[in-house]
Structure formats: C-alpha cells, structure tokens
Amino acid sequence: MTNSDILQLNARYETHYNHKRIQRLTQLAGLKAVIRRKRPHYQRSTPEVVAENILNRDFEAENTTALQLLWKTTYTFIITDDGKRN
C-alpha cells in the first residue's frame, strides 16, 4: 500500500491510522496485494507483407454485387474453430 492509498483510506473513513498499523493489520488478516506480471516490451518492426489498399477507405457500393465484394475484402483474417488464423 502506498502512502497515497493510506491517505485516501484515512480520508474516506475519517480516521488517522499510521501506515505501519495498517500493514500490521493486513498481515494479521492474511491479506496480500495482487501483483501483476510486467508485460514484455516489443520492438517495432516493419511488416513483411503489406496488402495493396484497393478500397481507399471507400465502403460505398452502387449495387449488391459490389457491396458483397467490399464486405468480403474488409476482413484481414478469420479465426477458425481450431484457433488458426486464415
């Protein structure tokens, strides 16, 4: 627990407990903080394959056939039942 956490607790409950007292009580109660794992830092890289932008963000279509073509080409990948990306 940080000092600001203890100040917030004291303010919320209108008390004036020392941080050592709160630490002692949490240890007696068997409470422990959940510590998250650090996420790995990834290096930015250039993509190996870049698809040509044939839509130019124009998602309007004049007829249903063209609309179906636009609908099919907006997906970048599909996850199948076995978990693979196609």
C-alpha positions, 0 to 999 in steps of 0.5 A: 500500500502506498502512502497515497492509498493510506491517505485516501483510506484515512480520508474516506473513513475519517480516521488517522491510522499510521501506515505501519498499523495498517500493514500490521493489520493486513498481515494479521488478516492474511491479506496480500496485494495482487501483483501483476506480471510486467508485460514484455516490451516489443520492438517495432518492426516493419511488416513483411507483407503489406496488402495493396489498399484497393478500397481507399477507405471507400465502403460505398457500393452502387449495387449488391454485387459490389457491396458483397465484394467490399464486405468480403475484402474488409476482413484481414483474417478469420479465426477458425474453430481450431484457433488458426488464423486464415 
